[in-house]
Amino acid sequence: MTEISNLMLVVRTSFGANKADPQLVPTGIQVFQDSDGKKHSFEMAHYDYLGDTHIRFVFDSAETMANATPEQFDKFGLTPQEAVEVAISNIYRDYGQPNIFELESKVFQIQGESPDFDSSYFLDKALWKRASALFNDALVVAVPSRNLLLFSPVKDKKALKFLSENV
């Protein structure tokens, strides 16, 4: 089902990337070759984001997560940034508030009701404002895998060392 009500996003790794700013940049047209040797071109609503991450917009259903396309954004009248806000809102509606768990001394994990979307909370600016205020400090955030989102206060050198050695 490709309705705006089930538009969500996932954060994935872009191996070898090191993008310096958080602007959404379309990954562009992709080409694949089928088993008959025929080449097919397509464009998905995938965007390079920050560091070694990219965002994939998807339509969530009980059976699958289908990739969204830029044309579907046009149909909904959304810019990619507006789609981020809709997707985060939909994730909260369907999967609730994420929990924050301390793993190691001052290393925390954010975990929601669906591991598929744990990394998605990376794009929730309100969550990071609340977490930063909780510690009265800036935060270092890591997305080591699709179902793992970690952070620690920037002033905690032991926690930062743990993150740098284990992420």
N, C-alpha and C positions, 0 to 999 in steps of 0.2 A: 504494500500500500504506500503510495507516494503522496501523502498528505502533509501539510505543514505541521500538523499536530504530532507526527512521528519523525520529524526531522531532528537528527541528533548529530553529534560529531565525536570523532575519536582522534586521539593524538598518537602518532606513530613516529618511528625513528627514520631519519634520512641519513643513511650511512655516509660518512665522509663530509657531510655538510657542516657549516659553521656560520650560519646567518647571523649577522650582528644586530638586526633590528626586528621588532615584532610585527612588521607590516605583512599582511597576507598577500602572497605573490602566487598567482596560478601556476601550477606545475606544467600546464600546457597540454598539447595533443600527444597522446601516447599511441604507439603502433604495436600491434602484435600479429604474429603469424599463426594461422590455424593449422590443423593437421594436414590439410590439403595444400599447404604452402601459400595460401592466399593471405595477403596483408590487409589488416583492418585498422582504421584510425578511429579514435574516440577521445573525448575530453570529459573528465570527471571533475566534480567539485572538490578537488584536492589542491591544497595551498601550502607552499613552503612557509614556515612560521619563524621560529627563533632557534638559534643554535643548530642542533641536529634533529629538529622536529618538523613534522608537517601535519597538517590537519586534513582529515577526510570527513566530508559530510556524508551521512548515511541516513537511510530510512529504516528505523527499527521496527521489527515485527517479531512475533513469537518464534518464527522459524529461521529468520535470517536478518542480516543488515545489508540492504542493497545500497550501492553507491549512488549518490545524488549527482546531478549534472548542472552546469551553469545555466542551461535552458530552463531547468526547474526553478532556479532562483528567480529568473526573469518572470516565469509564470506566477510566482508568489509575490513578485515585486520587492525582492530582497537584495540588498548588497551583501557581499560576503560577511562584512562586519555585523550587519543586522542579523544575518543567519546564525552567527556565533551566539548572539543574545537569545534568539529563539531556541536554538539547540540546547543551550545550557538550561534555559527555563523548562524545556520539555524533559530533560534529564532529571531535574529536581522534581517535576510533577510525577514522573513515573517511578523514580528510584529514591526519592527522598533526600534529606540532608546527609552529607557524608559525615563519617565519624573520624576523629583524630586520635590516633593511638601512638604512644611513645614506644619506640622500638629499643633504642639505646639511649644513653644519657643525652637528652636534647636532640635526638633524631626522631622525627615523627613521620607517621604514615597517614595518608588520607585514604579512606576506604568507604565506598558507597555500597548500595545493595546489589549492584551488578559489577563484577570485576571487569567486564568489557568496557565499562565507562569510567573506571577509576582515573585513568590518565586524563580524561576530559575535564576534570575539575581544575586542571592546570590553567584553563582559560577563564576561570571564574574570578574576575577582579574583586568582587565583593568578599569572597572567601579569603583571599589573600590580605585584604585590608583588615578583616577581623582577626586573622591569625597573627598578622604583624602587630596589631594593637595588643593582642593577648601577651606577647612577649616584649612589647615596647622596644622592638628592634626590627631591622630589615631582615629579610629571609633569603636563604639560598634554597632553590627548589630544583629537584631532580626528577626526571621521568625515565627511569632505567628500563622500563618495559610497559607494555600496554595496560597491565593490571597493577602497576606499582607507581605511586606518586609519593615522594619523600620531600621533607624540608627540615631545615634547622635554622636557628637564629644565626645571623652572620657573625656576631661577636663571639660565638662559642667555637673556639679553635679546635677543641677535641671532636665536636660533632662534625665540623667541616672536614677534618682529617678523615673521619670515618666515612663520610660521603665520598670524598675524593678517592679513597682506597677501595671502596666497595661498589661504586656506581660506574 
